[in-house]
């Protein structure tokens, strides 16, 4: 998450500098948003790919079922709900 935050802070700082220098009317800020969102999407896709690979490796090392605490179940359920899963 630190890498993503650093990217966002740096990029938003650059956009604000352009906005202050050029003003809102020229569209420069609007032209930069696809670049910003593309960087964020790429970062999130890489993190997701890493976590999926890590999950696959760990599942191969674990035999049987994991016993989750009520707090762990609640955490997973809340995230699953936000993802639209049941």
Residue, then its C-alpha position, 0 to 999 in steps of 0.5 A: x500500500x505504501x507504493x500506491x500511496x507514494x504514487x498517488x501523492x506524487x501524481x496528485x501533487x504534479x496535477x495540482x501544480x499544473x492546475x495552479x500554473x495553467x488554470x482549469x480551462x486548458x484541460x491539462x489536468x483532465x488529460x492527466x487523469x487517464x495516466x494517473x488511473x492507469x498507474x493505480x490500476x497497474x499497481x492494483x493488478x500487480x498486487x492482486x496477481x502477487x496475492x493470488x500466487x501467494x494464496x495458491x502456494x500457501x494452499x498447496x502447503x496446507x492440508x485440511x481446513x483452516x480454523x478461523x476465529x470469529x474476528x477473521x471470519x468477520x473481516x473476510x465477510x466484510x471484504x467479500x460483501x464489499x466485493x459483492x460476494x456472498 
